[in-house]
Amino acid sequence: MKSRLYTRTGDDGTTSLVGGTRAPKDCDRLEAYGTVDELNSWLGLLAASDTIAADRRELLRHIQNTLFDIGAALATEPDSAWQPAPLPIAEIEWIESAIDTIDSQLPPLRQFILPGGHPDAARANIARTVARRAERLIIRLNRTTPVEPAIMRYVNRLSDLLFALGREINVNTGHNEIFWQKSC
């Protein structure tokens, strides 16, 4: 017999953490890893675009896998029998290298840029803002439940990468960047 996709165990507003404890679906831990999941979905949408070059699609898929690992770490209780492997520092170095590579090919940044231009550049900027929200929620979680410092560093760098990627998409598709014009 095929198992069901639904369990009905969350109908009371709780869910199971890795380790078995039930937690409210609106607690800091679930807000943090739920936002990481949302970010992963935005990256999936971006990677699905025909505009995204194969090497950038590979980069996004790599990040998606890392975000899945981060979500698992955030969903795991400290005293769980199963513990995820720590996020390797090499992942942070890898993302920093990707930022440097992309940024080195872009015109110097001398003004604030508004999200927009090509739709995929706008999507990269939506993902950037979701990454920033995930970072804030992870920091909040860390106040009560220790979070591996590498996770916070990685998510912080990821928002920078997504900013650079949005700029690169606009340049590669011939769309002008939209510069902020002070209105007051």
Secondary structure as UniProt FT lines:
FT   TURN            9..12
FT   STRAND          14..16
FT   STRAND          22..24
FT   TURN            25..26
FT   HELIX           28..47
FT   TURN            50..51
FT   HELIX           54..74
FT   TURN            78..79
FT   HELIX           89..104
FT   STRAND          113..114
FT   HELIX           119..144
FT   HELIX           149..172
FT   TURN            173..174
FT   STRAND          178..179
//
